[in-house]
Amino acid sequence: MTQPDQDRIVDVPGNPRPEGARIIWFEGVGGRKLRACLAPATSETPRGTTIVCPGRTEFIEKYFEVARELQDRGFAVLIIDWPGQGLSERLLDDPQKGHIDRFETFMGALRNGLDAMEELPRPRVSLAHSMGGAIALAAIGQGLVKVDAAAFCAPMWGLPLGRVQRYFIWAMRVMGRSDDFAQKPGPPERFEENVVTYDRAHWQMNRDLTDAAPELSLGPVTWGWLGASLDIFNRISKPEVLAQIDIPIFVASAADEKLVDNRAHANVAKRLPNCEHVTVEGAMHEILMEKPDKRAEFWAGFDRMLERAGI
């Protein structure tokens, strides 16, 4: 599919591209133009393909380090810019609004992206962070995506919201305000204020990428995004859905989590037939963007999952 800037990758010092990385464009729900990055396996015999599902506000370039580590393990890597994020087509006139109508739009993007790249070597493994964890688990549970193992980094399977907040989200949607910001954008974040990582180098790398290409950035969520999130939480938490997901799964929670609800991790993990669940002490939300020893804990669990899966 030919697109303006079809090969564009945002490069900044200290964030080398995965070997052989190339940009692929495909169509999402409603014909939206979506961007993906495919990095081939660098070993003579590919071990398979890992499908990286980023979190909210994230984009392909933020996962270059992760992709290189997966290539070192013998995998080809696919990373998707979700609808409304990265350089994929935005969903509202204001490109800073973190919006989605329903999570089926995300899930359809994942399905279409995989369909557009049938040459990906098997077996297939999912690696999903935060919001990507809700998308991946829902898609796997509904059979939209077939993978042989799935790893989740601080997945967004619940949000720390009270009953009054949930009612307010419902009311704003009913009043037709789904496209409005649920929280107004604030001033640029300082490292000391951030709630995702203790590692300044990773925090700065993300800032360098959005400074180099401001169109990668994304602001606060809309009421519609919050409502769609509550809808998907209800679906992925059903015991009968989880009981059918019998592939090896690894879930890593951050001990110093401030964004997602860790209680949901425990509730989901105990209902998955083949799941290891660990809590990484001294880590905030973005475990894969944390200090080296915390990242190593995640990768050790990822490797154990691969061993259980025979991959």
ABEGO torsion letter per residue (X at the ends): XBBBGAABBBBBBGBBBBBGBBBBBBBBBGGBBBBBBBBBBABABBAEBBBBBBBBGBBAAAAAAAAAAAAAAGBBBBBBBBBGBEABBBABABAABBBBABAAAAAAAAAAAAAABAABBOBBBBBBBEAAAAAAAAAAAAGABBBABBBBBGBBABBBBBAAAAAAAAAAAAAGAAABBABBBBBBBBAAABAABABAAAAAAAAAAAAABAAABBBBBBAAAAAAAAAAAAAAABAAAAAABABBBBBBBBAABAABBAAAAAAAAAABABBBBBBBBGBBABAAABBAAAAAAAAAAAAAAAAAAGX
